[in-house]
Structure formats: C-alpha cells, structure tokens
Amino acid sequence: MDQEQIRRIIDSPEDYDESKEDTLLSMVGQLYSRRMLPSLVAHGAYASVFIVLAVFCGIRFFDTEQVQYQMMYAAIFICSVQFIVLRKVIYWQMLHKNNISREIKRLELRIAELSETIKEK
C-alpha cells in the first residue's frame, strides 16, 4: 500500500468521529471524577488558605501606617498570590496529564483500526 492510499484512509470524512474529540468541558469533567477527588480537595484547601492570607495581608497593608509593616504585608501578599498561581499551574498539569494519556490510548486505537482497514483492502 502506498502513501496516497494511507493518506486517503486517514483523511476520509466518513470515518471521522467528532464525539472522540476533546473539549475543555470533557477534560474538566474527567478531572472532577471520584478518583481525583482527594487530590482536588487538598489543592482547594491549600489555595483557600493562601487566598485568606492574601486578603488578610491586603487589608492589613492599608490599615498599617508604619513602612516596615507595610513592606512585610506587601511581601507576604505577593508570596501568597504566587502560591495561588502555583496551585493553578498544578491543577492545569493534572488536567493535561489526563488528556495526554487519553490521547495516547486513542492514537493506539486509531492505529489498530487503520491496520485492520489496510488488511481488508
């Protein structure tokens, strides 16, 4: 079988299944499964602690009149926001890890389907 026949089999629109295509909603739905629940609860707890700390330091920054304390509250606020961003990055990595493993499995299935199609023709 030559390249043109293989390309025609791959690009044929009647074999394309849009339900196998990933959307952001399906990725988030898989992330909030029962298996991932303890991890998400831990990430949410850590993030909420740092959100409360950032809000507290923001309020105290404007209430304090001494420059030393303002600098301290500003530094703690910036560090808290950085930890919140770190939690978001870890969340997105978990989301994409599941997506990549699913794509690898889907690719293996497509290769198996293509090999059967090639054997039939």
C-alpha positions as CSV (number, residue, x, y, z in Angstrom):
1,M,0.0,0.0,0.0
2,D,1.4,3.4,-1.0
3,Q,1.4,6.8,0.8
4,E,-1.6,8.1,-1.2
5,Q,-3.9,5.2,-0.2
6,I,-2.9,5.5,3.5
7,R,-3.5,9.3,3.4
8,R,-6.9,8.8,1.8
9,I,-7.9,6.3,4.5
10,I,-6.8,8.7,7.3
11,D,-8.4,11.8,5.8
12,S,-11.8,10.2,4.8
13,P,-14.6,12.3,6.4
14,E,-17.0,9.4,6.8
15,D,-14.6,7.7,9.3
16,Y,-14.2,10.9,11.4
17,D,-16.0,10.7,14.7
18,E,-16.4,14.1,16.4
19,S,-17.5,12.5,19.7
20,K,-13.9,11.4,20.1
21,E,-12.7,15.0,20.0
22,D,-11.7,16.5,23.4
23,T,-13.3,19.7,24.7
24,L,-12.4,21.7,27.7
25,L,-15.6,20.7,29.4
26,S,-14.9,17.0,28.9
27,M,-11.4,17.4,30.3
28,V,-12.7,19.2,33.4
29,G,-15.4,16.6,33.8
30,Q,-12.8,13.8,33.9
31,L,-10.7,15.8,36.3
32,Y,-13.6,16.1,38.8
33,S,-14.1,12.3,38.9
34,R,-14.4,10.3,42.1
35,R,-10.8,9.1,41.6
36,M,-9.3,12.6,41.6
37,L,-11.5,14.0,44.4
38,P,-9.0,13.7,47.3
39,S,-6.3,15.5,45.3
40,L,-8.7,18.3,44.3
41,V,-9.8,18.7,47.9
42,A,-6.2,19.1,49.1
43,H,-5.4,21.6,46.3
44,G,-8.6,23.6,47.1
45,A,-7.7,23.6,50.8
46,Y,-4.2,24.9,50.2
47,A,-5.4,27.5,47.7
48,S,-8.1,28.7,50.1
49,V,-5.6,29.1,52.9
50,F,-3.4,31.3,50.7
51,I,-6.4,33.3,49.4
52,V,-7.4,34.1,53.0
53,L,-3.8,35.0,53.8
54,A,-3.6,37.3,50.8
55,V,-6.8,39.1,51.7
56,F,-5.7,39.5,55.3
57,C,-2.4,41.0,54.2
58,G,-4.0,43.3,51.7
59,I,-6.3,44.7,54.4
60,R,-3.6,45.0,56.9
61,F,-1.3,46.7,54.4
62,F,-3.8,49.6,54.1
63,D,-4.5,49.8,57.8
64,T,-0.9,50.0,58.9
65,E,0.9,53.3,58.9
66,Q,4.5,52.1,59.6
67,V,6.5,51.5,56.4
68,Q,8.2,48.4,57.8
69,Y,4.9,46.6,58.4
70,Q,3.6,47.7,55.0
71,M,6.6,46.2,53.3
72,M,6.1,43.0,55.3
73,Y,2.4,42.7,54.4
74,A,3.2,43.5,50.8
75,A,5.8,40.8,50.6
76,I,3.5,38.2,52.3
77,F,0.7,39.3,49.9
78,I,2.9,38.7,46.8
79,C,4.1,35.4,48.1
80,S,0.6,34.3,48.8
81,V,-0.5,35.2,45.3
82,Q,2.4,33.3,43.9
83,F,1.4,30.2,45.8
84,I,-2.2,30.6,44.5
85,V,-0.8,30.7,40.9
86,L,1.3,27.7,41.7
87,R,-1.8,25.8,42.7
88,K,-3.4,26.8,39.4
89,V,-0.4,25.5,37.4
90,I,-0.5,22.2,39.2
91,Y,-4.2,22.0,38.5
92,W,-3.7,22.6,34.8
93,Q,-0.9,20.0,34.7
94,M,-3.2,17.4,36.2
95,L,-5.8,18.3,33.6
96,H,-3.4,17.9,30.7
97,K,-1.8,14.7,32.1
98,N,-5.2,13.0,31.9
99,N,-5.7,14.5,28.4
100,I,-2.4,13.3,27.1
101,S,-2.8,9.7,28.4
102,R,-6.3,9.6,26.9
103,E,-4.9,10.9,23.5
104,I,-2.2,8.1,23.6
105,K,-4.9,5.5,24.1
106,R,-7.0,7.0,21.3
107,L,-4.0,7.0,19.0
108,E,-3.3,3.3,19.7
109,L,-7.0,2.6,18.9
110,R,-6.8,4.5,15.6
111,I,-3.6,2.7,14.6
112,A,-5.3,-0.6,15.3
113,E,-8.3,0.5,13.2
114,L,-6.0,1.6,10.4
115,S,-4.1,-1.6,10.3
116,E,-7.4,-3.6,10.1
117,T,-8.6,-1.3,7.3
118,I,-5.3,-1.7,5.4
119,K,-5.5,-5.5,5.8
120,E,-9.1,-5.5,4.4
121,K,-8.1,-3.5,1.3
